[in-house]
Amino acid sequence: MTRNPRYLCLLIALLCTAYTSYAFSEEDKNVTITSQKERYEFETGDKENPVNIRQTAAITWRCNQFRTTVPFVEFYDDRSRIDEVRAFVNGKRAKLLKPTFQNYTIDDIFYSDAKVCTMVVPLEKSNAESSVELEKTILDPRYFSAIYFSNSYPTDFKEIEVVIPRWMKAEIREMNFDHFTIKKEVTYDAKRDADVYSYTALHLPARVGEKNAPGPSYVYPHLLVLSKYADLKTGRVNYFNKTADLYAWYRSLVKEIGDDETILKAKALEITQGISTDTGKINAVYYWVQDNIRYIAFEDGIAGFKPEKAQNVLQHKYGDCKGMANLTRGLLKSLGFDARLCWIGTDHIAYDYAIPSLAVDNHMICALNYKGKRYFLDATETYIGVDQYAQRIQGREVMIEDGDAYIIDRVPQRTWQQNSAVEKRLLHIDGTALAGKVQQQWDGESKEFLLSQVHGIKKEKLQNALVMYLAEDNGKYQINHLKTSDIRSWDKQMDIQYELQYKEAITGFGDDLYAELDFRKEFSGYTIDTAKRQQDMLFPFKQHVVNETILDVPAGYKVGDLPGDLKIDREGYSFDISYKLAGGKITYHKELIIKNTWLPKSGFRQWNVDIKALDKAYLQQITFNKK
């Protein structure tokens, strides 16, 4: 992808990674998985864990060109264990290669029961092969939810075998099999009294490391394993036969949390001290959690579905989504509000609650029922206001606690109007500079991004940081008398006003002057490399960019032909640029809208055509001829 060489503005700073496409490097091409076999068999366990899944796996890598190493990584947790790991190099057991077992951490914080087994496996020369064999036990079928075919390297042959005894009721759903060569066979093992589901896949491409792409459940072939119940000699053990079972299990974990209501009440009163209105108290609690509890993103694939005690989150000053949702709920409930825990799958996940599985959600938030309206509070989204929603949860199905029952609802969708970034300038020509007054406003996720950047800067340096941001690190874009709205209050629009002196913005040739009125050029150069990009493109959020500049025509000059307008209106986005001359003033108006965050590959070519048209419009200048 090509890019505009100039330092990009706030919006483009957010998007600067959105269009990066990662094709295979030479190192990626150097390794192929020649064979990968996985077998999963349901077995009877003990009283604490009545049903186990015995997993055996073997993977073989081949070196295609030059010497290298490959990583072997296997996650486990308190509900599973690694029984054995064996490595082989060129067909011989490599006893000196020992796996490393350690806690899974984020920023050196051990926050959940997640652990990881790792090993670095050598491939000594071209055509050399190395293998790893794994034996693992999954102690609870609830955590055995998805098996993916694709790997980080191209795979010549993949075999998955799932053995389900007749006493175990489980369903296998085949997902995203189209466009892949996958063969299925079902046989009966009389000795085990079990059905054996065998899948073989040939010539699987490697997973593609592309940013801002759909989650793997939308793209890659996989099996969803739905463990419903087991009829054992000791009786029936129920797992997730229906969605109500999933909720009942979640609720059982919530009942075990053990929040200290006395601590929560005292903290809630401290946060809301001096506030008399309900809405003021709600806002204060929500914003306090957003601003004071550090978010630790333990989510996908982590077995810790039980929220942390609210008092522990208060003490540590950090928490995952579950802990932050539970703290938000606890503080609001202590003040008498109807606040509830919610389970939700973000837009990273392709499923909804019609599927009773832990695979359907990866996030927790808080619901607030107030005066006949339901609000969803996601404290992990710092600097976004009440009744504003991040793109990742908009329109998503949500499971809300309701005693022994549950409620299925959806987070409201928001349009691009929620995330406006507006800039208005009143300018005149001062020698070779453009000078005047500027006002900028941000709301929604545009505001959230700006505030998340500047709040990480020391207060005494905040003014300088804002100036650099607004000037795009351009020394000629001089800002004076900067005034801002309260950046510690994000329930309103972020508003900034300043005086501008943009040096050397006016060029002259003979008696003529030339001016370019767009200082930002959002999306300039953002074409997509269709030869490399393999997956659909996801914008971070719906966007609304408005830029209006009113420029006084300088005395003694007349305006030449105004640049042409641009009007592009597609289903997912629109670009609109216009120039008007009236009353001795030129008005430049630009409005860029991303209506739909999902840009399919089928739309890449049109997007590139439209970006080139936008770039052409950005190159146009206004000419002033001396009278």
C-alpha positions, 0 to 999 in steps of 0.5 A: 500500500502506498502512503502519503509521506506527510505526517498524518492527522488524528484520523489517519494516525488511527488508520495508519495500520488499517491497510497494511497487508502482510504477504509471506516473507522469505522466512515464511516460505522457508517452512512447510507443515508436511503433516499434522494429525490431531485426535480428540477422544472423550473419556470418563474421568473422576468425580470432580471431572466426570468427562475428559478429552484426551488429545494427541497430536503430531506435527512435522515441519520441513525446511524448504531453503535455509536453516531456521527454527520454528516455534511450538506453542500450546496453551493450557490452564487449570481445566487442562494439563500437558501430559507429554511433549516429545521432539524429533529432529531428522527422525531422531528423538531430541531429548535435549529439547525441553519444553518451557512451561510458564504463566501467560502474562500481559505486561508482566501481570499474571492475571488468570489461570492461563499457561503456555508450553513453548519450545523452539524446534530447529530445522537444520538445513534444506529438506530437513524435517523436525516433529513434535508430539503432544499428549494433553488432557482437557478436564472439562468438555465445556472448554473443548469448543473449536478445532481449527484446520489452518496453521501459521505455515502452509500445510500439505496434509491435516487430519483431525479425528474426534471420537465420541462414545455413544454415552456422550452427546456431542454435536460437531458443526463444520464451519467455513469449509467452502473453498477448501479441500476437506474430506469427511468420514464417519465410522463406528468403533465397536470396541469403544462403542463410539462414533469416529469423525475423521476429517482430512484436508489437503494443501491448506494455505497458511493463516494470513497476518493481516491487520484490520481483518475479520476474526478467524471464525469468519474466515478459516475452516474449523469444527465447533464441538458442542458438548451437550451431556454425558450419560454415565453409570453414575447418572447424567452430567449436563453441559451445554445442551441449550443456551439456558445451560450456558447461562446457568453455568455462567451464573454459578460462577457469578454466585461464587465471586464474593464481592464485599458490598461494604467496600463497594458502598463506601467507594461508590459514595466517595466517587459520587460525593456532592452529586445529587442527580441520578444521571450524575452519579451514573456518569461519575461511577462509569467514568471513574472505572474507565479512568482509574482501572487499568484494562488487562485484555485477557480474553480469547482462549483464556479459561477464566470465565469467573469475574474477579472480586470487585474489591480485588479490582479496586485494590489492584487498580487493574482488571480484565473485562469481567472484573471491570464489568463486575466492579461497575455493576457492584458500584452502581448496585450499591447506589440502588441502580438496576445494574447487571452483568452481560456476556457478549461476543465482539465483532471478532466472533462470527457466532451468536447465542443460538449456539450454546458454547463458550466460543460465542462470547469473549467479553463482559460488560454491564447493563443498566436499566434506568427509567425504561431504557437499557444502557450498556456500559463497557468500562474497557472503552476508556473516554467514551460516554454513556449511551455511546458504543464502540464499533466492536459491540454495536449490534452484537447479541448480549446475554443479560443476567436476570436471576435464574433466567436470562435476557437476550438483547442487542447493543444498539447500532450507531451511525457514523454521526456518533464519531464526528471529527469537525474542523472549521477555519476562518482564514485570511492571507497574511503575506505568504501565510494563512492566518486566522482562527480554528475550531475542532470538535471530536465525538464518539470513538474519534474523541476516544482515540484522541483522549487515549493518546493525550491522557498518557502524557504528563499534565504539564506537557499536555498542551505541547502534545496537543499542539504537535497533534494538531499541527501534525508535527509540521513546524510551519503550522504554528498554533497560539492561544490554544483553548480546550474543553475539559479533557477530564470530562468525556461525556461531551464533545471534545472542543479545541480552539486556537489561532493559526499562522500557517507559514509558507502556505501561499506561493506566488508566480508573477502576479498570481497567488496560489493557495491549497486549503486542505491541510489534512488530506485524510485517506490520501494515498490509502489504496489497497494492494489487491495483489497482496491483500487476501482478506476483507478490510475492517475499518476501526469504526464508522467515521465522519470527517468534516472540514470547512475553510472560509478564506477571504479573497485578498484585496486587489485580487480576483479568483481564477477558476475554482477547482472542480467539486468531487462527489462519490457516494458508495454503499459503504462510504462517501467523499464530498468536496466542494468550493463556493465563492460568495461575498468576497469569500471562498468556502471549501467544504469536505465531508468524508463518511465511512458508513460501513466498517466492513469493506469486502474484497469485491469492493477493493478495486472501486475503493482504489479508484475513488481514493485516486479521485480523492487524491486528485481533488487534494492536488487542486489549488485556488488561483488568485489573479491580480486585478 
